[in-house]
Amino acid sequence: MQPWLGEEEVAAVAEVIRSGWVAQGPRVARFERSFAARQEVGHAVATSSCTSALHLALLVAGIGPEDDVVVPSFSFIATANAPTYVGARPVFADVDAGTGNLTPATVEAALTDRTRAVVAVDQGGVPVDLDAVRELCDPRGIVVVEDAACAIGSTYRGRPVGAGADVTAWSFHPRKLLTTGEGGMLTTPHEEWADRAARLREHAMSVSAAARHAQVLAPAEEYLEVGFNYRMTDLQAAVGLVQLDRLDAIVARRRQLAAAYHAAIGEIPGLRAVTDPGWGTTNYQSFWVEVLPRHPLDRDTLLTRLAEAGISARRGIMAAHRQPAYADRNTGGADLSVTERLTDRTLILPLYHQLTDDELGRVVDVLRSTRGG
Ligand SMILES: *Cc1c(COP(=O)(O)O)cnc(C)c1O
């Protein structure tokens, strides 16, 4: 992955510096409004990362100690850490082999008497079948939080992902499609949840710092509960506004490159590439390939062959339940065999906006040369 940044971002940051207002202020507010409009959701609250947005999402949803939160183990570790931050227990559920995402069946297998929330991830950009998960969860009073860290520019049933969730968290880390260096966003249709998240990210102050500093005689503030400093800066938001304008071009180019990978990989026996599910489109944030048992090489040997050709690919998505942070905890004990299979057998191919057709051809040449007899 490489971020796509240009002179427009440089100019936007320079303008913020010249303005003298670099912390959370007018540009963060503008970025939030633009983001909410683009994602077709009522409210957006900018944060320091997706991890902090997930933490706030669980807090505003009322999740706390004694609660169980179903999460996929097949995800970046932050998905499991967020329930842990609020004192809840992450309960790991398995995923579908085709999408890498939770399904109603895998969630149901992980439910307990204490399940109060599910964090449904759009893994690698592939939209989760949110309506199906909600059909299971809504009647049980279980809140579905969407972890759309990877999924800006992906769609679900003709709308942007995240638009149908009670609360969604986004990432602007450079590993994702849209970057602000570090940064995140919480979106929600619920005004009270957005208001509380906006306060919690700013030490739970009754008056925002931006509002106080904009006045000569600042009103006295109160600290309404124990909050956090999860603010985004105006420097970051200025970059985010430019990046938002680039998003359509980024998604279009990624999908074009993915189509070229698909055409080539479809002819190589023993490799299976991630693709659009029936209910939406992926932004191909991670173009992952499963190395099937009938392929002559295993995943790690294939990664080595690519590295020998100067091509940096990566192991697939991690399994959180195998990490030391969670291996010795009670995380529910559901069957996670698909997670383990995907984690062991998948690799992520180079895919970024600036990747040329020739460079993609070099990757494909190595994959073709390893198909065996
Ligand atoms: C990247 C990622 C995160 C964390 O995002 P940060 O902005 O780095 O905190 C959370 N969940 C998933 C699924 C991710 O891929």
The ligand as a Gaussian input file, in Angstrom:
#p B3LYP/6-31G(d) Opt

LIG

0 1
 C       -6.919000      -0.431000      10.557000
 C       -8.017000      -1.023000      11.302000
 C       -8.409000      -0.533000      12.548000
 C       -7.630000       0.509000      13.301000
 O       -7.555000       1.741000      12.660000
 P       -6.649000       2.915000      13.301000
 O       -7.124000       4.144000      12.608000
 O       -5.230000       2.571000      12.953000
 O       -6.882000       2.932000      14.742000
 C       -9.540000      -1.076000      13.141000
 N      -10.230000      -2.057000      12.559000
 C       -9.873000      -2.575000      11.358000
 C      -10.713000      -3.645000      10.753000
 C       -8.746000      -2.079000      10.704000
 O       -8.386000      -2.623000       9.532000

